[in-house]
Amino acid sequence: MSSETFWHLQSALYAKLTENSPLCAFLAAGAGSVYDSVPPDAAFPYIVIGAMQSAPEDTQTTEAHDIRLTLHIYSREDGQREAKRIMAACADALEDGALNVAGHVVVLCRQTGTVCGLAADGRTRHAQMEYRLMVEPVV
């Protein structure tokens, strides 16, 4: 998968998250609280689009890519309630898998794991959501 296609996928993911009003209602700056690079003055809570990795999943008739990605949620509210609400809203936003990736179709978008805990600073809740996507070029 080309770096350009990776960028298109990240852009589609960003659009899907930032266009979801119920999700953005939980975030400090609404749609402005979804990042791939967090500014030093970012208000909590926010989401970070994390690492993405791709492996070819070609068959004799289909060119496909198996993509794994991580979303990170950061919250400073006491307890895990806020982080888990944001996790649920992210899951709802991505449930249908309808991501508009230029020149490609997403044939699978499945959440494969979650974790929510206290970060090393002892104050910040850090949740992670793992996803698996299968992406094929439009023919």
For each residue, the residues with C-beta under 8 A, 3 or more apart:
1: 5 6 54 56 65 67 135
2: 5 6
3: 6 7
4: 7 8
5: 1 2 8 9 65 101 102 103 104 135
6: 1 2 3 9 10 52 54
7: 3 4 10 11
8: 4 5 11 12 101 102 103 104
9: 5 6 12 13 52 67 99 101 104 133 135
10: 6 7 13 14 36 49 52
11: 7 8 14 15
12: 8 9 15 16 99 100 101 102 106
13: 9 10 16 17 49 69 94 99
14: 10 11 17 18 34 36 49
15: 11 12 18 19 100
16: 12 13 19 20 93 94 98 99
17: 13 14 20 23 31 34 47 49 90 93 94
18: 14 15 24 31 34
19: 15 16 31
20: 16 17 23 24 89 92 93
21: 24 25
22: 25 26 89 92 93
23: 17 20 26 27 86 89 90 92 93
24: 18 20 21 27 30 31 33
25: 21 22 30
26: 22 23 45 82 85 86 89
27: 23 24 30 31 32 33 34 45 46 47 86
28: 33 42 43 44 45 46
29: 32 33 43 46
30: 24 25 27 33
31: 17 18 19 24 27 34
32: 27 29
33: 24 27 28 29 30 42 43 45 46 47
34: 14 17 18 27 31 46 47 48 49
35: 38 39 42 46 47 48 49
36: 10 14 48 49
37:
38: 35 42 46 48
39: 35 42
40:
41:
42: 28 33 35 38 39 46
43: 28 29 33 46
44: 28 74 75 76 77 124
45: 26 27 28 33 73 74 75 76 77 82 83 86
46: 27 28 29 33 34 35 38 42 43 73 74
47: 17 27 33 34 35 71 72 73 74 86 90
48: 34 35 36 38 71 72 73 74
49: 10 13 14 17 34 35 36 69 71
50: 69 70 71 72 128
51: 69 70
52: 6 9 10 67 68 69 70
53: 67 68 69
54: 1 6 65 66 67 68
55: 65 66
56: 1 63 64 65 66
57: 64 65 66 134
58: 62 63 64
59: 62 64
60:
61:
62: 58 59 136
63: 56 58 136 137
64: 56 57 58 59 107 134 135 136
65: 1 5 54 55 56 57 134 135 136
66: 54 55 56 57 132 133 134
67: 1 9 52 53 54 132 133 134 135
68: 52 53 54 112 130 131 132 133
69: 13 49 50 51 52 53 130 131 133
70: 50 51 52 128 129 130 131
71: 47 48 49 50 90 128 129 131
72: 47 48 50 126 127 128
73: 45 46 47 48 83 86 87 90 116 125 126 127 128 129
74: 44 45 46 47 48 83 119 124 125 126 127
75: 44 45 82 83 86 124 125 127
76: 44 45 123 124 125
77: 44 45 81 82 83 125
78:
79: 82 125
80: 83 84 116 125 127
81: 77 84 85
82: 26 45 75 77 79 85 86 125
83: 45 73 74 75 77 80 86 87 116 125 126 127
84: 80 81 87 88 116 127
85: 26 81 82 88 89
86: 23 26 27 45 47 73 75 82 83 89 90 127
87: 73 83 84 90 91 114 116 127 129
88: 84 85 91 92
89: 20 22 23 26 85 86 92 93
90: 17 23 47 71 73 86 87 93 94 129
91: 87 88 94 95 111 129
92: 20 22 23 88 89 95
93: 16 17 20 22 23 89 90
94: 13 16 17 90 91 97 109 111 131
95: 91 92
96: 109
97: 94 106 108 109 110 133
98: 16 106
99: 9 12 13 16 106 109 133
100: 12 15
101: 5 8 9 12 104 105 106 135
102: 5 8 12
103: 5 8 137 138
104: 5 8 9 101 135 136 137 138
105: 101 135 136 137 138
106: 12 97 98 99 101 109 133 134 135
107: 64 134 135 136
108: 97 132 133 134
109: 94 96 97 99 106 131 132 133
110: 97 131 132 133
111: 91 94 114 129 130 131
112: 68 130 131 132
113: 128 129 130
114: 87 111 127 128 129 130
115: 127 128
116: 73 80 83 84 87 125 126 127 128
117: 125 126 127
118: 122 123 124 125 126
119: 74 122 123 124 125 126
120:
121: 124
122: 118 119
123: 76 118 119
124: 44 74 75 76 118 119 121
125: 73 74 75 76 77 79 80 82 83 116 117 118 119
126: 72 73 74 83 116 117 118 119
127: 72 73 74 75 80 83 84 86 87 114 115 116 117
128: 50 70 71 72 73 113 114 115 116
129: 70 71 73 87 90 91 111 113 114
130: 68 69 70 111 112 113 114
131: 68 69 70 71 94 109 110 111 112
132: 66 67 68 108 109 110 112
133: 9 66 67 68 69 97 99 106 108 109 110
134: 57 64 65 66 67 106 107 108
135: 1 5 9 64 65 67 101 104 105 106 107
136: 62 63 64 65 104 105 107
137: 63 103 104 105
138: 103 104 105
139:
